[in-house]
Amino acid sequence: APWGLVLIGLGVLLWMSTRDRTPWSATPTASLQPTPQPWAAPAVPTELDPTGTSATATIQQHATTMTMPVQHAQPRRVRRPIASIGAGVMVLWFAIVGIGNALDWWHMDNLWVLVTGLAIALVGLLVSIVVNRSWVLPFVFLPLLGALVMLCVAQPDIDGPSGTRSVVPTTVAEAEARQHLATGQLTVDLRQLVLDGSTITVDAEVGMGQLRVFVPDDVDVVLRTDLGAGEARLDGTTIADGVRQVDSRALDARSTPVDGEIVLDLRVGMGQISVERVTSRS
């Protein structure tokens, strides 16, 4: 399971970070050995003793010893590349899952692949912050943690094609076909649709991006919006904003005769829903 791989990665990083507990590296310079500095005092005659005889002067040698303090090199902190290892494991995880999906060995949702990769990188950053005592890495850790939490809360469906797509259905069958875009902008234009008094349901979803829907103003509308995180707008007015927002409302036709009813089931994981009622079918 993906979370099992995260735990394994955490264990590997912790093991590597505790292999060598020596935090400082210093090489002492060679200390100076005590070196005697002898010097000889000149011979001087001594005073005459009472008998009048002279004593020869003795030369005493004195040695002084100079001791120099031992100097050490400036200590240097040993930093372990734990964050880099975590980033490498994340890239390797993406590559393995991508190859497996391409070869049909397995099929994993892109959302949980992304969440697992971010979790691996965050584990590496966290261990690196603790072990290396870094004050820079938290500025990378916190935004990534926020992105991870937001993905887990919003849970956008990011499987499938991405980009910009515009759909203009002219028949009921085309209008009721489910529309989905993983990331990007999806536009559904219903102005060319003729209902003749019938009721249809339009189902559209964008994982991350914008979903725009144009509806003719001579139909009744039942609008259902589901936001993982973002904003929903109706005719330029915000009707929902925030995280995990669900809204449902009925809208009467603004012109007569009424051509029918359209039920809009719209969802955006992270982004914006925009519904506009227009007077022209051109």
Disulfide bonds with the S-S distance in Angstrom:
none
